[in-house]
């Protein structure tokens, strides 16, 4: 065998011996509030219909994520049903995390093509507001993800208090206190490693200028970058100005008949260097509302520290 043939054979052997995720050049991270993805009804919520589940799968399959954070997923059995259904349709996300909280109906979860090297779920966070103790309704999910042999990142997902009024306290004040606790965990990651590759994503239930959203984003050198993805038929893909007239809404609120951007993918400065700006978007798909009152969004990254 000549030297060129030998090198070719060695390359083929290397690819055959190592799993494909170790060779990933880029990877895709998404977030999606799947609106009451329950396999069994509860006292306050109905089970997800087969048609709605199918449309959720269609949306996720259209994104082809390597990692996806989910909000409003039901019990572990509901997450496993979704994971198995996606695998049957060609998207295998074998690694998973399901994080419970004070709300016993819906939770946050993470599905991944890549393995987790650490899990730090926060399931019992609480705060004092107007002399009363509150628990965070949904837990915060946090995992370290090994994308390749030489690249990893940390993902934190949350689902903050909705705008629906509650008798116990002002919903905005509750959401702000939850956001402060989420930021507390973000700051802990920066304290451990100022150059951390960090993605913070999920349903924050308010617009970009709200106090709660600003609390999560933070200020100064550890401020997170808002990727602000949009549909692909807005302004030019090269226009990244903050006020670009792009179609960025992620949620329809039927009570007020409004469309808002309340779902986010936020990045640490270290992670921003790997972000591929023109390969992220808010999914535009027919009958999106059958699946959920939210639309999923996605960001793409290079798997090499810059």
C-alpha positions in Angstrom: 0.0 0.0 0.0 1.4 3.4 -1.0 1.7 6.2 1.6 -1.3 8.1 0.3 -3.5 5.1 0.5 -2.3 4.3 4.0 -3.1 7.8 5.1 -6.5 7.6 3.5 -7.2 4.3 5.3 -6.1 5.8 8.6 -8.5 8.7 8.2 -11.4 6.4 7.4 -10.5 4.3 10.5 -10.4 7.4 12.7 -13.9 8.5 11.5 -15.2 4.9 12.0 -13.8 4.6 15.5 -15.0 7.9 16.9 -18.7 8.9 17.3 -19.8 11.6 15.0 -20.4 14.1 17.8 -16.7 14.2 18.4 -16.1 15.5 14.9 -18.8 18.2 14.8 -17.6 21.4 13.2 -20.8 23.3 14.1 -23.7 22.7 16.3 -27.2 24.1 16.8 -28.9 25.1 20.0 -32.7 25.8 20.3 -35.3 26.7 22.8 -39.0 26.0 22.6 -42.0 26.4 25.0 -44.1 23.5 23.9 -47.3 24.7 25.8 -48.6 22.1 28.2 -46.9 19.0 26.7 -48.7 16.7 29.1 -49.4 13.0 28.5 -52.0 12.9 31.2 -54.4 15.7 32.3 -54.1 17.4 35.7 -56.6 19.3 37.8 -55.7 22.5 36.0 -54.4 21.5 32.6 -55.5 19.2 29.8 -53.3 16.6 28.1 -51.6 17.6 24.8 -53.6 16.3 21.8 -52.0 14.0 19.3 -52.3 16.6 16.6 -50.5 19.2 18.7 -47.8 16.8 19.6 -47.3 16.0 15.9 -46.9 19.7 15.1 -44.4 20.1 18.0 -42.4 17.3 16.5 -42.6 18.9 13.0 -41.2 22.2 14.4 -38.3 20.5 16.2 -37.5 18.3 13.2 -37.5 21.5 11.0 -34.9 23.0 13.3 -32.7 19.9 13.5 -31.2 21.0 16.8 -28.2 19.3 18.4 -29.4 20.6 21.8 -32.8 21.9 22.7 -34.2 23.4 25.9 -37.9 22.9 26.5 -40.4 24.7 28.7 -43.8 23.6 29.8 -43.0 19.9 29.4 -45.0 17.6 31.6 -43.8 14.6 33.6 -40.7 12.6 32.7 -42.9 10.2 30.7 -44.0 13.1 28.5 -40.4 14.0 27.8 -39.5 10.4 27.0 -42.5 10.1 24.6 -41.3 13.2 22.8 -37.7 12.0 22.7 -38.7 8.5 21.4 -41.1 10.1 18.8 -38.3 12.3 17.5 -35.9 9.4 17.3 -38.4 7.4 15.2 -38.5 10.3 12.8 -34.7 10.6 12.5 -33.6 13.0 15.3 -31.8 11.1 18.0 -31.2 13.2 21.2 -30.2 10.5 23.7 -29.1 12.7 26.6 -31.7 14.4 28.6 -32.4 16.4 31.8 -35.8 17.0 33.4 -36.0 19.6 36.1 -39.0 19.8 38.5 -40.0 22.9 40.5 -42.8 24.2 42.7 -45.3 23.8 39.8 -46.1 20.1 39.7 -47.7 20.4 36.2 -45.1 21.7 33.8 -41.3 21.7 34.0 -38.1 22.6 32.0 -36.1 20.0 30.2 -33.0 19.6 28.0 -32.5 17.2 25.1 -29.0 16.7 23.6 -27.1 14.9 20.9 -24.0 15.4 23.0 -23.3 14.0 26.5 -23.5 15.9 29.7 -20.4 16.1 31.9 -22.2 17.9 34.8 -25.7 18.6 35.9 -26.6 21.4 38.4 -30.4 21.5 38.6 -32.0 24.2 40.8 -35.3 22.9 42.0 -36.0 24.7 45.3 -35.0 28.3 44.8 -37.1 30.7 46.9 -37.3 34.4 47.7 -38.9 36.9 50.1 -41.4 39.4 48.6 -43.4 41.8 50.7 -42.8 39.7 53.8 -44.0 36.5 52.1 -41.8 33.5 51.0 -42.2 32.3 47.4 -40.7 29.3 45.5 -39.6 29.6 41.9 -42.5 28.0 40.0 -40.3 26.1 37.5 -36.8 25.0 38.3 -33.7 26.2 36.5 -31.9 23.5 34.4 -28.2 23.6 34.0 -25.8 21.2 32.3 -22.3 21.2 31.0 -22.2 19.8 27.4 -19.3 18.1 25.7 -19.6 18.9 22.0 -16.3 17.6 20.8 -13.2 16.2 22.5 -11.9 19.8 22.8 -15.0 22.0 23.1 -17.7 22.2 25.7 -20.2 24.8 27.0 -22.6 25.4 29.8 -26.4 25.7 29.2 -28.8 27.2 31.6 -32.6 27.3 30.9 -35.4 28.9 32.7 -39.1 29.7 32.5 -40.0 32.8 34.5 -43.4 33.8 35.9 -46.0 34.6 33.2 -47.9 37.8 33.0 -51.1 36.2 34.2 -52.1 37.9 37.5 -52.0 35.9 40.8 -53.6 36.9 44.1 -50.4 36.5 46.1 -48.4 39.3 44.6 -47.7 41.4 41.5 -46.7 39.1 38.7 -44.0 41.5 37.5 -42.4 41.6 40.9 -42.5 37.8 41.1 -40.8 37.5 37.7 -38.1 40.0 38.7 -37.2 38.1 41.8 -37.0 34.8 39.8 -34.8 36.6 37.2 -32.5 37.8 40.0 -32.1 34.2 41.2 -31.4 33.1 37.6 -28.8 35.8 37.3 -27.2 34.6 40.6 -26.5 31.3 38.9 -25.1 33.0 35.8 -22.8 35.1 38.0 -21.6 31.9 39.7 -20.5 30.5 36.3 -18.6 33.7 35.6 -17.0 33.5 39.0 -15.8 30.0 38.4 -14.5 30.9 34.9 -14.6 34.4 33.5 -14.2 33.0 30.0 -17.0 30.5 30.3 -18.8 29.3 27.2 -22.4 30.0 28.4 -25.8 29.9 26.7 -28.8 31.1 28.8 -32.1 30.5 27.1 -35.8 29.9 27.6 -39.1 31.7 28.1 -38.5 34.8 30.2 -42.1 36.0 29.8 -41.3 39.7 29.1 -39.8 42.0 26.5 -36.2 43.0 26.2 -36.6 46.3 28.1 -38.4 44.8 31.1 -36.6 44.9 34.5 -36.7 41.1 34.7 -35.1 40.6 31.3 -32.5 43.2 32.0 -31.7 41.5 35.3 -30.9 38.2 33.4 -28.8 39.9 30.8 -26.8 41.8 33.4 -24.3 44.7 33.0 -20.6 45.3 32.5 -18.1 42.8 31.4 -20.3 39.8 32.2 -23.3 41.1 30.3 -24.9 38.6 28.1 -25.5 39.2 24.4 -29.0 38.9 23.0 -28.8 37.0 19.7 -32.2 38.4 18.6 -33.0 35.8 15.9 -35.7 36.6 13.3 -37.7 35.0 10.5 -35.7 34.8 7.3 -37.9 37.1 5.3 -37.3 40.3 7.2 -34.5 42.7 6.6 -31.2 41.7 5.0 -29.4 38.9 6.8 -26.4 41.2 7.0 -28.3 43.9 9.0 -27.6 43.2 12.7 -28.5 46.7 14.0 -30.6 46.6 17.2 -33.5 48.3 15.5 -33.5 46.3 12.3 -37.1 45.7 11.1 -37.0 42.0 11.4 -39.9 39.7 12.4 -38.7 38.5 15.8 -41.9 37.7 17.8 -41.9 34.3 19.6 -45.2 34.4 21.5 -48.9 35.1 20.9 -50.8 36.2 24.0 -54.5 35.7 23.2 -55.8 37.8 26.1 -54.3 40.9 24.7 -54.2 39.8 21.1 -50.4 40.6 20.9 -47.3 39.1 19.4 -44.1 39.6 21.5 -40.5 38.5 21.7 -40.3 36.9 25.2 -38.1 33.8 24.4 -34.4 34.3 24.3 -31.0 32.8 23.5 -28.4 34.8 25.4 -24.6 34.3 25.2 -21.6 35.0 27.4 -18.7 37.0 25.8 -16.8 33.8 25.4 -19.6 32.0 23.6 -20.3 35.0 21.4 -17.0 34.4 19.6 -18.2 31.0 18.4 -21.7 32.3 17.4 -22.4 32.2 13.6 -24.7 35.2 13.3 -26.4 34.5 10.0 -27.4 30.8 10.9 -29.9 31.4 13.6 -33.6 32.2 13.3 -37.1 32.1 14.6 -38.9 29.2 13.0 -41.6 30.1 10.5 -43.8 27.1 9.8 -47.4 26.5 8.8 -49.9 25.9 11.6 -47.3 26.9 14.2 -50.2 27.7 16.6 -51.5 24.1 16.6 -48.3 23.1 18.4 -47.9 25.9 20.9 -48.5 29.6 21.6 -44.7 30.0 21.2 -42.4 29.6 18.3 -39.0 28.0 18.7 -35.7 29.8 18.0 -32.3 28.6 17.2 -28.6 29.7 17.2 -25.6 28.0 15.5 -22.0 27.9 16.8 -18.6 26.7 15.8 -17.2 24.0 18.0 -13.8 25.6 18.5 -12.8 28.2 21.1 -12.0 31.5 19.4 
